[in-house]
Amino acid sequence: MDALQLFGLLAVTAMLIRYALEDHRRWFILPFAAACALGSIYGFLQGAWPFGLVEAVWAVVALRRWSVRPPLMA
């Protein structure tokens, strides 16, 4: 496994964990967005630009969800 594959594995693992936790607290959505951005970077670096593009969209969607979710909700 080279460094790029390890980076991708860590990014996607972080995405999965943060996605599973984002219903518990509003602040889990922000790290999910960051993990999506890392997944996007991985996709573009690997040459799989459709994956990179989709992950970039997911990052924007997650940022939007974080910004509209009431801060006092769990």
N, CA, C, O and CB atoms as a CASP TS submission, in Angstrom:
PFRMAT TS
TARGET T0000
AUTHOR 0000-0000-0000
METHOD Language model
MODEL 1
PARENT N/A
ATOM      1  N   MET     1       0.858  -1.170   0.000  1.00  0.00           N
ATOM      2  CA  MET     1       0.000   0.000   0.000  1.00  0.00           C
ATOM      3  C   MET     1       0.904   1.233   0.000  1.00  0.00           C
ATOM      4  O   MET     1       1.767   1.387   0.864  1.00  0.00           O
ATOM      5  CB  MET     1      -0.976  -0.002   1.233  1.00  0.00           C
ATOM      6  N   ASP     2       0.691   2.100  -0.978  1.00  0.00           N
ATOM      7  CA  ASP     2       1.498   3.320  -1.034  1.00  0.00           C
ATOM      8  C   ASP     2       0.840   4.446  -0.232  1.00  0.00           C
ATOM      9  O   ASP     2      -0.248   4.274   0.317  1.00  0.00           O
ATOM     10  CB  ASP     2       1.706   3.759  -2.497  1.00  0.00           C
ATOM     11  N   ALA     3       1.501   5.583  -0.173  1.00  0.00           N
ATOM     12  CA  ALA     3       1.031   6.702   0.650  1.00  0.00           C
ATOM     13  C   ALA     3      -0.320   7.229   0.172  1.00  0.00           C
ATOM     14  O   ALA     3      -1.158   7.598   0.994  1.00  0.00           O
ATOM     15  CB  ALA     3       2.059   7.831   0.638  1.00  0.00           C
ATOM     16  N   LEU     4      -0.543   7.269  -1.132  1.00  0.00           N
ATOM     17  CA  LEU     4      -1.814   7.770  -1.655  1.00  0.00           C
ATOM     18  C   LEU     4      -2.966   6.838  -1.272  1.00  0.00           C
ATOM     19  O   LEU     4      -4.043   7.304  -0.901  1.00  0.00           O
ATOM     20  CB  LEU     4      -1.740   7.924  -3.185  1.00  0.00           C
ATOM     21  N   GLN     5      -2.746   5.538  -1.361  1.00  0.00           N
ATOM     22  CA  GLN     5      -3.785   4.590  -0.964  1.00  0.00           C
ATOM     23  C   GLN     5      -4.083   4.684   0.528  1.00  0.00           C
ATOM     24  O   GLN     5      -5.241   4.602   0.936  1.00  0.00           O
ATOM     25  CB  GLN     5      -3.369   3.166  -1.324  1.00  0.00           C
ATOM     26  N   LEU     6      -3.061   4.853   1.330  1.00  0.00           N
ATOM     27  CA  LEU     6      -3.256   5.008   2.767  1.00  0.00           C
ATOM     28  C   LEU     6      -4.041   6.281   3.068  1.00  0.00           C
ATOM     29  O   LEU     6      -4.943   6.271   3.906  1.00  0.00           O
ATOM     30  CB  LEU     6      -1.904   5.032   3.493  1.00  0.00           C
ATOM     31  N   PHE     7      -3.702   7.373   2.390  1.00  0.00           N
ATOM     32  CA  PHE     7      -4.436   8.624   2.544  1.00  0.00           C
ATOM     33  C   PHE     7      -5.917   8.421   2.204  1.00  0.00           C
ATOM     34  O   PHE     7      -6.790   8.882   2.939  1.00  0.00           O
ATOM     35  CB  PHE     7      -3.822   9.722   1.650  1.00  0.00           C
ATOM     36  N   GLY     8      -6.196   7.744   1.107  1.00  0.00           N
ATOM     37  CA  GLY     8      -7.577   7.477   0.707  1.00  0.00           C
ATOM     38  C   GLY     8      -8.311   6.615   1.713  1.00  0.00           C
ATOM     39  O   GLY     8      -9.469   6.880   2.035  1.00  0.00           O
ATOM     40  N   LEU     9      -7.648   5.592   2.207  1.00  0.00           N
ATOM     41  CA  LEU     9      -8.250   4.717   3.214  1.00  0.00           C
ATOM     42  C   LEU     9      -8.608   5.501   4.469  1.00  0.00           C
ATOM     43  O   LEU     9      -9.702   5.344   5.012  1.00  0.00           O
ATOM     44  CB  LEU     9      -7.299   3.566   3.565  1.00  0.00           C
ATOM     45  N   LEU    10      -7.697   6.339   4.929  1.00  0.00           N
ATOM     46  CA  LEU    10      -7.958   7.132   6.130  1.00  0.00           C
ATOM     47  C   LEU    10      -9.082   8.149   5.902  1.00  0.00           C
ATOM     48  O   LEU    10      -9.917   8.358   6.782  1.00  0.00           O
ATOM     49  CB  LEU    10      -6.682   7.854   6.572  1.00  0.00           C
ATOM     50  N   ALA    11      -9.103   8.778   4.730  1.00  0.00           N
ATOM     51  CA  ALA    11     -10.143   9.759   4.433  1.00  0.00           C
ATOM     52  C   ALA    11     -11.526   9.111   4.400  1.00  0.00           C
ATOM     53  O   ALA    11     -12.478   9.636   4.977  1.00  0.00           O
ATOM     54  CB  ALA    11      -9.856  10.448   3.098  1.00  0.00           C
ATOM     55  N   VAL    12     -11.627   7.987   3.733  1.00  0.00           N
ATOM     56  CA  VAL    12     -12.931   7.313   3.618  1.00  0.00           C
ATOM     57  C   VAL    12     -13.358   6.720   4.963  1.00  0.00           C
ATOM     58  O   VAL    12     -14.545   6.724   5.289  1.00  0.00           O
ATOM     59  CB  VAL    12     -12.872   6.201   2.542  1.00  0.00           C
ATOM     60  N   THR    13     -12.417   6.218   5.734  1.00  0.00           N
ATOM     61  CA  THR    13     -12.740   5.712   7.074  1.00  0.00           C
ATOM     62  C   THR    13     -13.240   6.837   7.965  1.00  0.00           C
ATOM     63  O   THR    13     -14.215   6.661   8.696  1.00  0.00           O
ATOM     64  CB  THR    13     -11.513   5.040   7.712  1.00  0.00           C
ATOM     65  N   ALA    14     -12.580   7.994   7.913  1.00  0.00           N
ATOM     66  CA  ALA    14     -13.028   9.149   8.691  1.00  0.00           C
ATOM     67  C   ALA    14     -14.429   9.576   8.263  1.00  0.00           C
ATOM     68  O   ALA    14     -15.257   9.929   9.102  1.00  0.00           O
ATOM     69  CB  ALA    14     -12.044  10.322   8.534  1.00  0.00           C
ATOM     70  N   MET    15     -14.690   9.543   6.968  1.00  0.00           N
ATOM     71  CA  MET    15     -16.027   9.890   6.471  1.00  0.00           C
ATOM     72  C   MET    15     -17.081   8.955   7.042  1.00  0.00           C
ATOM     73  O   MET    15     -18.128   9.403   7.509  1.00  0.00           O
ATOM     74  CB  MET    15     -16.060   9.843   4.938  1.00  0.00           C
ATOM     75  N   LEU    16     -16.811   7.681   7.004  1.00  0.00           N
ATOM     76  CA  LEU    16     -17.761   6.688   7.491  1.00  0.00           C
ATOM     77  C   LEU    16     -18.057   6.874   8.980  1.00  0.00           C
ATOM     78  O   LEU    16     -19.215   6.842   9.395  1.00  0.00           O
ATOM     79  CB  LEU    16     -17.227   5.282   7.236  1.00  0.00           C
ATOM     80  N   ILE    17     -17.020   7.065   9.769  1.00  0.00           N
ATOM     81  CA  ILE    17     -17.204   7.235  11.213  1.00  0.00           C
ATOM     82  C   ILE    17     -17.976   8.511  11.517  1.00  0.00           C
ATOM     83  O   ILE    17     -18.902   8.499  12.328  1.00  0.00           O
ATOM     84  CB  ILE    17     -15.846   7.259  11.930  1.00  0.00           C
ATOM     85  N   ARG    18     -17.600   9.616  10.868  1.00  0.00           N
ATOM     86  CA  ARG    18     -18.279  10.895  11.126  1.00  0.00           C
ATOM     87  C   ARG    18     -19.728  10.865  10.657  1.00  0.00           C
ATOM     88  O   ARG    18     -20.604  11.446  11.297  1.00  0.00           O
ATOM     89  CB  ARG    18     -17.537  12.040  10.435  1.00  0.00           C
ATOM     90  N   TYR    19     -19.979  10.189   9.538  1.00  0.00           N
ATOM     91  CA  TYR    19     -21.347  10.076   9.037  1.00  0.00           C
ATOM     92  C   TYR    19     -22.219   9.312  10.032  1.00  0.00           C
ATOM     93  O   TYR    19     -23.373   9.674  10.260  1.00  0.00           O
ATOM     94  CB  TYR    19     -21.363   9.376   7.664  1.00  0.00           C
ATOM     95  N   ALA    20     -21.666   8.264  10.617  1.00  0.00           N
ATOM     96  CA  ALA    20     -22.423   7.467  11.588  1.00  0.00           C
ATOM     97  C   ALA    20     -22.731   8.264  12.850  1.00  0.00           C
ATOM     98  O   ALA    20     -23.726   7.995  13.523  1.00  0.00           O
ATOM     99  CB  ALA    20     -21.651   6.201  11.953  1.00  0.00           C
ATOM    100  N   LEU    21     -21.893   9.239  13.176  1.00  0.00           N
ATOM    101  CA  LEU    21     -22.063   9.999  14.416  1.00  0.00           C
ATOM    102  C   LEU    21     -22.786  11.335  14.244  1.00  0.00           C
ATOM    103  O   LEU    21     -23.116  11.977  15.241  1.00  0.00           O
ATOM    104  CB  LEU    21     -20.726  10.249  15.026  1.00  0.00           C
ATOM    105  N   GLU    22     -23.040  11.767  13.020  1.00  0.00           N
ATOM    106  CA  GLU    22     -23.518  13.133  12.839  1.00  0.00           C
ATOM    107  C   GLU    22     -24.925  13.380  13.370  1.00  0.00           C
ATOM    108  O   GLU    22     -25.290  14.536  13.582  1.00  0.00           O
ATOM    109  CB  GLU    22     -23.477  13.480  11.399  1.00  0.00           C
ATOM    110  N   ASP    23     -25.723  12.350  13.591  1.00  0.00           N
ATOM    111  CA  ASP    23     -27.041  12.556  14.194  1.00  0.00           C
ATOM    112  C   ASP    23     -26.964  12.829  15.693  1.00  0.00           C
ATOM    113  O   ASP    23     -27.926  13.322  16.283  1.00  0.00           O
ATOM    114  CB  ASP    23     -27.916  11.347  13.945  1.00  0.00           C
ATOM    115  N   HIS    24     -25.845  12.518  16.304  1.00  0.00           N
ATOM    116  CA  HIS    24     -25.709  12.697  17.751  1.00  0.00           C
ATOM    117  C   HIS    24     -25.452  14.145  18.148  1.00  0.00           C
ATOM    118  O   HIS    24     -26.001  14.625  19.140  1.00  0.00           O
ATOM    119  CB  HIS    24     -24.591  11.829  18.271  1.00  0.00           C
ATOM    120  N   ARG    25     -24.642  14.826  17.397  1.00  0.00           N
ATOM    121  CA  ARG    25     -24.302  16.216  17.707  1.00  0.00           C
ATOM    122  C   ARG    25     -24.092  16.985  16.418  1.00  0.00           C
ATOM    123  O   ARG    25     -23.611  16.437  15.427  1.00  0.00           O
ATOM    124  CB  ARG    25     -23.040  16.298  18.597  1.00  0.00           C
ATOM    125  N   ARG    26     -24.454  18.250  16.439  1.00  0.00           N
ATOM    126  CA  ARG    26     -24.280  19.125  15.279  1.00  0.00           C
ATOM    127  C   ARG    26     -22.813  19.213  14.877  1.00  0.00           C
ATOM    128  O   ARG    26     -22.498  19.306  13.691  1.00  0.00           O
ATOM    129  CB  ARG    26     -24.830  20.525  15.577  1.00  0.00           C
ATOM    130  N   TRP    27     -21.928  19.186  15.848  1.00  0.00           N
ATOM    131  CA  TRP    27     -20.507  19.391  15.560  1.00  0.00           C
ATOM    132  C   TRP    27     -19.840  18.197  14.896  1.00  0.00           C
ATOM    133  O   TRP    27     -18.687  18.304  14.480  1.00  0.00           O
ATOM    134  CB  TRP    27     -19.782  19.715  16.823  1.00  0.00           C
ATOM    135  N   PHE    28     -20.518  17.072  14.784  1.00  0.00           N
ATOM    136  CA  PHE    28     -19.962  15.948  14.021  1.00  0.00           C
ATOM    137  C   PHE    28     -20.123  16.155  12.517  1.00  0.00           C
ATOM    138  O   PHE    28     -19.452  15.493  11.725  1.00  0.00           O
ATOM    139  CB  PHE    28     -20.637  14.638  14.439  1.00  0.00           C
ATOM    140  N   ILE    29     -21.008  17.069  12.121  1.00  0.00           N
ATOM    141  CA  ILE    29     -21.222  17.322  10.696  1.00  0.00           C
ATOM    142  C   ILE    29     -20.010  18.023  10.089  1.00  0.00           C
ATOM    143  O   ILE    29     -19.635  17.738   8.952  1.00  0.00           O
ATOM    144  CB  ILE    29     -22.491  18.168  10.480  1.00  0.00           C
ATOM    145  N   LEU    30     -19.404  18.925  10.829  1.00  0.00           N
ATOM    146  CA  LEU    30     -18.252  19.669  10.316  1.00  0.00           C
ATOM    147  C   LEU    30     -17.053  18.754  10.018  1.00  0.00           C
ATOM    148  O   LEU    30     -16.461  18.881   8.946  1.00  0.00           O
ATOM    149  CB  LEU    30     -17.843  20.745  11.319  1.00  0.00           C
ATOM    150  N   PRO    31     -16.675  17.844  10.914  1.00  0.00           N
ATOM    151  CA  PRO    31     -15.601  16.911  10.561  1.00  0.00           C
ATOM    152  C   PRO    31     -15.985  15.980   9.400  1.00  0.00           C
ATOM    153  O   PRO    31     -15.117  15.547   8.642  1.00  0.00           O
ATOM    154  CB  PRO    31     -15.223  16.079  11.779  1.00  0.00           C
ATOM    155  N   PHE    32     -17.279  15.674   9.261  1.00  0.00           N
ATOM    156  CA  PHE    32     -17.716  14.878   8.120  1.00  0.00           C
ATOM    157  C   PHE    32     -17.460  15.646   6.826  1.00  0.00           C
ATOM    158  O   PHE    32     -16.994  15.073   5.841  1.00  0.00           O
ATOM    159  CB  PHE    32     -19.215  14.511   8.250  1.00  0.00           C
ATOM    160  N   ALA    33     -17.764  16.943   6.831  1.00  0.00           N
ATOM    161  CA  ALA    33     -17.501  17.766   5.646  1.00  0.00           C
ATOM    162  C   ALA    33     -16.008  17.799   5.330  1.00  0.00           C
ATOM    163  O   ALA    33     -15.615  17.720   4.166  1.00  0.00           O
ATOM    164  CB  ALA    33     -18.031  19.198   5.856  1.00  0.00           C
ATOM    165  N   ALA    34     -15.183  17.914   6.360  1.00  0.00           N
ATOM    166  CA  ALA    34     -13.731  17.924   6.152  1.00  0.00           C
ATOM    167  C   ALA    34     -13.250  16.576   5.592  1.00  0.00           C
ATOM    168  O   ALA    34     -12.394  16.539   4.708  1.00  0.00           O
ATOM    169  CB  ALA    34     -12.999  18.243   7.481  1.00  0.00           C
ATOM    170  N   ALA    35     -13.798  15.486   6.103  1.00  0.00           N
ATOM    171  CA  ALA    35     -13.423  14.167   5.603  1.00  0.00           C
ATOM    172  C   ALA    35     -13.861  13.993   4.151  1.00  0.00           C
ATOM    173  O   ALA    35     -13.158  13.362   3.361  1.00  0.00           O
ATOM    174  CB  ALA    35     -14.038  13.067   6.479  1.00  0.00           C
ATOM    175  N   CYS    36     -15.019  14.551   3.797  1.00  0.00           N
ATOM    176  CA  CYS    36     -15.465  14.508   2.393  1.00  0.00           C
ATOM    177  C   CYS    36     -14.496  15.290   1.511  1.00  0.00           C
ATOM    178  O   CYS    36     -14.179  14.863   0.401  1.00  0.00           O
ATOM    179  CB  CYS    36     -16.904  15.082   2.251  1.00  0.00           C
ATOM    180  N   ALA    37     -14.029  16.434   2.004  1.00  0.00           N
ATOM    181  CA  ALA    37     -13.059  17.219   1.239  1.00  0.00           C
ATOM    182  C   ALA    37     -11.764  16.441   1.050  1.00  0.00           C
ATOM    183  O   ALA    37     -11.166  16.485  -0.025  1.00  0.00           O
ATOM    184  CB  ALA    37     -12.776  18.557   1.938  1.00  0.00           C
ATOM    185  N   LEU    38     -11.327  15.729   2.082  1.00  0.00           N
ATOM    186  CA  LEU    38     -10.131  14.892   1.952  1.00  0.00           C
ATOM    187  C   LEU    38     -10.362  13.759   0.949  1.00  0.00           C
ATOM    188  O   LEU    38      -9.474  13.423   0.166  1.00  0.00           O
ATOM    189  CB  LEU    38      -9.728  14.313   3.322  1.00  0.00           C
ATOM    190  N   GLY    39     -11.564  13.176   0.982  1.00  0.00           N
ATOM    191  CA  GLY    39     -11.896  12.150   0.008  1.00  0.00           C
ATOM    192  C   GLY    39     -11.891  12.701  -1.410  1.00  0.00           C
ATOM    193  O   GLY    39     -11.489  12.016  -2.350  1.00  0.00           O
ATOM    194  N   SER    40     -12.337  13.939  -1.556  1.00  0.00           N
ATOM    195  CA  SER    40     -12.320  14.590  -2.861  1.00  0.00           C
ATOM    196  C   SER    40     -10.894  14.790  -3.355  1.00  0.00           C
ATOM    197  O   SER    40     -10.585  14.528  -4.517  1.00  0.00           O
ATOM    198  CB  SER    40     -13.046  15.930  -2.797  1.00  0.00           C
ATOM    199  N   ILE    41     -10.041  15.252  -2.470  1.00  0.00           N
ATOM    200  CA  ILE    41      -8.632  15.437  -2.829  1.00  0.00           C
ATOM    201  C   ILE    41      -8.023  14.102  -3.255  1.00  0.00           C
ATOM    202  O   ILE    41      -7.293  14.032  -4.244  1.00  0.00           O
ATOM    203  CB  ILE    41      -7.835  16.041  -1.640  1.00  0.00           C
ATOM    204  N   TYR    42      -8.323  13.059  -2.512  1.00  0.00           N
ATOM    205  CA  TYR    42      -7.824  11.724  -2.862  1.00  0.00           C
ATOM    206  C   TYR    42      -8.301  11.320  -4.255  1.00  0.00           C
ATOM    207  O   TYR    42      -7.516  10.831  -5.068  1.00  0.00           O
ATOM    208  CB  TYR    42      -8.283  10.681  -1.818  1.00  0.00           C
ATOM    209  N   GLY    43      -9.591  11.526  -4.528  1.00  0.00           N
ATOM    210  CA  GLY    43     -10.130  11.144  -5.821  1.00  0.00           C
ATOM    211  C   GLY    43      -9.424  11.855  -6.969  1.00  0.00           C
ATOM    212  O   GLY    43      -9.088  11.232  -7.977  1.00  0.00           O
ATOM    213  N   PHE    44      -9.199  13.152  -6.817  1.00  0.00           N
ATOM    214  CA  PHE    44      -8.509  13.889  -7.875  1.00  0.00           C
ATOM    215  C   PHE    44      -7.047  13.468  -7.996  1.00  0.00           C
ATOM    216  O   PHE    44      -6.530  13.345  -9.106  1.00  0.00           O
ATOM    217  CB  PHE    44      -8.596  15.388  -7.612  1.00  0.00           C
ATOM    218  N   LEU    45      -6.374  13.245  -6.862  1.00  0.00           N
ATOM    219  CA  LEU    45      -4.973  12.814  -6.918  1.00  0.00           C
ATOM    220  C   LEU    45      -4.822  11.436  -7.563  1.00  0.00           C
ATOM    221  O   LEU    45      -3.836  11.162  -8.247  1.00  0.00           O
ATOM    222  CB  LEU    45      -4.376  12.792  -5.514  1.00  0.00           C
ATOM    223  N   GLN    46      -5.806  10.586  -7.336  1.00  0.00           N
ATOM    224  CA  GLN    46      -5.766   9.232  -7.879  1.00  0.00           C
ATOM    225  C   GLN    46      -6.098   9.224  -9.375  1.00  0.00           C
ATOM    226  O   GLN    46      -5.770   8.276 -10.089  1.00  0.00           O
ATOM    227  CB  GLN    46      -6.742   8.327  -7.116  1.00  0.00           C
ATOM    228  N   GLY    47      -6.743  10.276  -9.830  1.00  0.00           N
ATOM    229  CA  GLY    47      -7.153  10.333 -11.226  1.00  0.00           C
ATOM    230  C   GLY    47      -8.591   9.922 -11.449  1.00  0.00           C
ATOM    231  O   GLY    47      -9.046   9.835 -12.590  1.00  0.00           O
ATOM    232  N   ALA    48      -9.307   9.669 -10.376  1.00  0.00           N
ATOM    233  CA  ALA    48     -10.725   9.312 -10.463  1.00  0.00           C
ATOM    234  C   ALA    48     -11.545  10.579 -10.238  1.00  0.00           C
ATOM    235  O   ALA    48     -12.172  10.750  -9.193  1.00  0.00           O
ATOM    236  CB  ALA    48     -11.103   8.197  -9.418  1.00  0.00           C
ATOM    237  N   TRP    49     -11.532  11.471 -11.244  1.00  0.00           N
ATOM    238  CA  TRP    49     -12.167  12.764 -11.070  1.00  0.00           C
ATOM    239  C   TRP    49     -13.664  12.691 -10.788  1.00  0.00           C
ATOM    240  O   TRP    49     -14.163  13.573 -10.089  1.00  0.00           O
ATOM    241  CB  TRP    49     -11.937  13.586 -12.277  1.00  0.00           C
ATOM    242  N   PRO    50     -14.434  11.688 -11.287  1.00  0.00           N
ATOM    243  CA  PRO    50     -15.853  11.645 -10.894  1.00  0.00           C
ATOM    244  C   PRO    50     -16.025  11.449  -9.383  1.00  0.00           C
ATOM    245  O   PRO    50     -16.893  12.064  -8.765  1.00  0.00           O
ATOM    246  CB  PRO    50     -16.575  10.518 -11.645  1.00  0.00           C
ATOM    247  N   PHE    51     -15.193  10.590  -8.800  1.00  0.00           N
ATOM    248  CA  PHE    51     -15.231  10.384  -7.356  1.00  0.00           C
ATOM    249  C   PHE    51     -14.858  11.676  -6.627  1.00  0.00           C
ATOM    250  O   PHE    51     -15.510  12.055  -5.654  1.00  0.00           O
ATOM    251  CB  PHE    51     -14.278   9.239  -6.946  1.00  0.00           C
ATOM    252  N   GLY    52     -13.817  12.341  -7.098  1.00  0.00           N
ATOM    253  CA  GLY    52     -13.403  13.601  -6.494  1.00  0.00           C
ATOM    254  C   GLY    52     -14.483  14.651  -6.567  1.00  0.00           C
ATOM    255  O   GLY    52     -14.682  15.405  -5.615  1.00  0.00           O
ATOM    256  N   LEU    53     -15.182  14.711  -7.681  1.00  0.00           N
ATOM    257  CA  LEU    53     -16.253  15.680  -7.853  1.00  0.00           C
ATOM    258  C   LEU    53     -17.430  15.390  -6.937  1.00  0.00           C
ATOM    259  O   LEU    53     -17.977  16.301  -6.315  1.00  0.00           O
ATOM    260  CB  LEU    53     -16.714  15.698  -9.292  1.00  0.00           C
ATOM    261  N   VAL    54     -17.820  14.130  -6.853  1.00  0.00           N
ATOM    262  CA  VAL    54     -18.944  13.750  -5.988  1.00  0.00           C
ATOM    263  C   VAL    54     -18.611  14.027  -4.520  1.00  0.00           C
ATOM    264  O   VAL    54     -19.459  14.519  -3.776  1.00  0.00           O
ATOM    265  CB  VAL    54     -19.298  12.254  -6.182  1.00  0.00           C
ATOM    266  N   GLU    55     -17.408  13.722  -4.110  1.00  0.00           N
ATOM    267  CA  GLU    55     -17.019  13.984  -2.721  1.00  0.00           C
ATOM    268  C   GLU    55     -16.977  15.486  -2.430  1.00  0.00           C
ATOM    269  O   GLU    55     -17.303  15.906  -1.320  1.00  0.00           O
ATOM    270  CB  GLU    55     -15.650  13.351  -2.423  1.00  0.00           C
ATOM    271  N   ALA    56     -16.581  16.292  -3.407  1.00  0.00           N
ATOM    272  CA  ALA    56     -16.598  17.752  -3.225  1.00  0.00           C
ATOM    273  C   ALA    56     -18.030  18.246  -3.031  1.00  0.00           C
ATOM    274  O   ALA    56     -18.284  19.121  -2.203  1.00  0.00           O
ATOM    275  CB  ALA    56     -15.946  18.464  -4.439  1.00  0.00           C
ATOM    276  N   VAL    57     -18.956  17.684  -3.794  1.00  0.00           N
ATOM    277  CA  VAL    57     -20.370  18.055  -3.633  1.00  0.00           C
ATOM    278  C   VAL    57     -20.863  17.644  -2.251  1.00  0.00           C
ATOM    279  O   VAL    57     -21.571  18.405  -1.593  1.00  0.00           O
ATOM    280  CB  VAL    57     -21.244  17.396  -4.734  1.00  0.00           C
ATOM    281  N   TRP    58     -20.492  16.442  -1.807  1.00  0.00           N
ATOM    282  CA  TRP    58     -20.877  15.988  -0.466  1.00  0.00           C
ATOM    283  C   TRP    58     -20.339  16.931   0.611  1.00  0.00           C
ATOM    284  O   TRP    58     -21.025  17.205   1.596  1.00  0.00           O
ATOM    285  CB  TRP    58     -20.365  14.559  -0.216  1.00  0.00           C
ATOM    286  N   ALA    59     -19.129  17.420   0.427  1.00  0.00           N
ATOM    287  CA  ALA    59     -18.546  18.351   1.403  1.00  0.00           C
ATOM    288  C   ALA    59     -19.372  19.630   1.474  1.00  0.00           C
ATOM    289  O   ALA    59     -19.634  20.139   2.565  1.00  0.00           O
ATOM    290  CB  ALA    59     -17.081  18.682   1.036  1.00  0.00           C
ATOM    291  N   VAL    60     -19.783  20.151   0.324  1.00  0.00           N
ATOM    292  CA  VAL    60     -20.602  21.374   0.298  1.00  0.00           C
ATOM    293  C   VAL    60     -21.968  21.119   0.935  1.00  0.00           C
ATOM    294  O   VAL    60     -22.461  21.948   1.700  1.00  0.00           O
ATOM    295  CB  VAL    60     -20.780  21.882  -1.156  1.00  0.00           C
ATOM    296  N   VAL    61     -22.577  19.977   0.624  1.00  0.00           N
ATOM    297  CA  VAL    61     -23.872  19.634   1.208  1.00  0.00           C
ATOM    298  C   VAL    61     -23.761  19.515   2.725  1.00  0.00           C
ATOM    299  O   VAL    61     -24.632  19.998   3.449  1.00  0.00           O
ATOM    300  CB  VAL    61     -24.405  18.320   0.608  1.00  0.00           C
ATOM    301  N   ALA    62     -22.708  18.883   3.207  1.00  0.00           N
ATOM    302  CA  ALA    62     -22.512  18.737   4.650  1.00  0.00           C
ATOM    303  C   ALA    62     -22.302  20.097   5.318  1.00  0.00           C
ATOM    304  O   ALA    62     -22.834  20.341   6.401  1.00  0.00           O
ATOM    305  CB  ALA    62     -21.314  17.819   4.936  1.00  0.00           C
ATOM    306  N   LEU    63     -21.539  20.975   4.689  1.00  0.00           N
ATOM    307  CA  LEU    63     -21.363  22.320   5.247  1.00  0.00           C
ATOM    308  C   LEU    63     -22.696  23.062   5.328  1.00  0.00           C
ATOM    309  O   LEU    63     -22.966  23.776   6.294  1.00  0.00           O
ATOM    310  CB  LEU    63     -20.365  23.123   4.401  1.00  0.00           C
ATOM    311  N   ARG    64     -23.502  22.885   4.321  1.00  0.00           N
ATOM    312  CA  ARG    64     -24.830  23.517   4.328  1.00  0.00           C
ATOM    313  C   ARG    64     -25.686  22.947   5.455  1.00  0.00           C
ATOM    314  O   ARG    64     -26.350  23.699   6.168  1.00  0.00           O
ATOM    315  CB  ARG    64     -25.539  23.315   2.965  1.00  0.00           C
ATOM    316  N   ARG    65     -25.676  21.618   5.622  1.00  0.00           N
ATOM    317  CA  ARG    65     -26.445  21.000   6.720  1.00  0.00           C
ATOM    318  C   ARG    65     -25.971  21.515   8.061  1.00  0.00           C
ATOM    319  O   ARG    65     -26.779  21.798   8.946  1.00  0.00           O
ATOM    320  CB  ARG    65     -26.327  19.467   6.679  1.00  0.00           C
ATOM    321  N   TRP    66     -24.651  21.638   8.218  1.00  0.00           N
ATOM    322  CA  TRP    66     -24.105  22.141   9.486  1.00  0.00           C
ATOM    323  C   TRP    66     -24.543  23.584   9.737  1.00  0.00           C
ATOM    324  O   TRP    66     -24.857  23.955  10.868  1.00  0.00           O
ATOM    325  CB  TRP    66     -22.565  22.049   9.483  1.00  0.00           C
ATOM    326  N   SER    67     -24.563  24.385   8.691  1.00  0.00           N
ATOM    327  CA  SER    67     -24.887  25.809   8.872  1.00  0.00           C
ATOM    328  C   SER    67     -26.358  26.055   9.173  1.00  0.00           C
ATOM    329  O   SER    67     -26.688  27.049   9.819  1.00  0.00           O
ATOM    330  CB  SER    67     -24.500  26.585   7.639  1.00  0.00           C
ATOM    331  N   VAL    68     -27.249  25.178   8.723  1.00  0.00           N
ATOM    332  CA  VAL    68     -28.678  25.400   8.964  1.00  0.00           C
ATOM    333  C   VAL    68     -29.218  24.637  10.178  1.00  0.00           C
ATOM    334  O   VAL    68     -30.325  24.909  10.644  1.00  0.00           O
ATOM    335  CB  VAL    68     -29.463  25.003   7.738  1.00  0.00           C
ATOM    336  N   ARG    69     -28.447  23.698  10.680  1.00  0.00           N
ATOM    337  CA  ARG    69     -28.912  22.941  11.846  1.00  0.00           C
ATOM    338  C   ARG    69     -28.837  23.825  13.088  1.00  0.00           C
ATOM    339  O   ARG    69     -27.805  24.448  13.339  1.00  0.00           O
ATOM    340  CB  ARG    69     -28.069  21.646  12.043  1.00  0.00           C
ATOM    341  N   PRO    70     -29.895  23.887  13.851  1.00  0.00           N
ATOM    342  CA  PRO    70     -29.881  24.737  15.053  1.00  0.00           C
ATOM    343  C   PRO    70     -28.763  24.333  16.010  1.00  0.00           C
ATOM    344  O   PRO    70     -28.555  23.145  16.256  1.00  0.00           O
ATOM    345  CB  PRO    70     -31.234  24.663  15.776  1.00  0.00           C
ATOM    346  N   PRO    71     -28.042  25.318  16.551  1.00  0.00           N
ATOM    347  CA  PRO    71     -26.888  25.007  17.404  1.00  0.00           C
ATOM    348  C   PRO    71     -27.259  24.303  18.706  1.00  0.00           C
ATOM    349  O   PRO    71     -26.422  23.605  19.278  1.00  0.00           O
ATOM    350  CB  PRO    71     -26.144  26.271  17.725  1.00  0.00           C
ATOM    351  N   LEU    72     -28.462  24.463  19.178  1.00  0.00           N
ATOM    352  CA  LEU    72     -28.825  23.859  20.460  1.00  0.00           C
ATOM    353  C   LEU    72     -29.354  22.448  20.320  1.00  0.00           C
ATOM    354  O   LEU    72     -29.612  21.783  21.323  1.00  0.00           O
ATOM    355  CB  LEU    72     -29.848  24.705  21.153  1.00  0.00           C
ATOM    356  N   MET    73     -29.522  21.977  19.091  1.00  0.00           N
ATOM    357  CA  MET    73     -29.969  20.600  18.924  1.00  0.00           C
ATOM    358  C   MET    73     -28.811  19.651  19.222  1.00  0.00           C
ATOM    359  O   MET    73     -27.641  20.010  19.098  1.00  0.00           O
ATOM    360  CB  MET    73     -30.517  20.367  17.491  1.00  0.00           C
ATOM    361  N   ALA    74     -29.160  18.461  19.607  1.00  0.00           N
ATOM    362  CA  ALA    74     -28.156  17.474  19.967  1.00  0.00           C
ATOM    363  C   ALA    74     -27.145  17.251  18.890  1.00  0.00           C
ATOM    364  O   ALA    74     -26.234  16.441  19.056  1.00  0.00           O
ATOM    365  CB  ALA    74     -28.799  16.191  20.302  1.00  0.00           C
TER
END
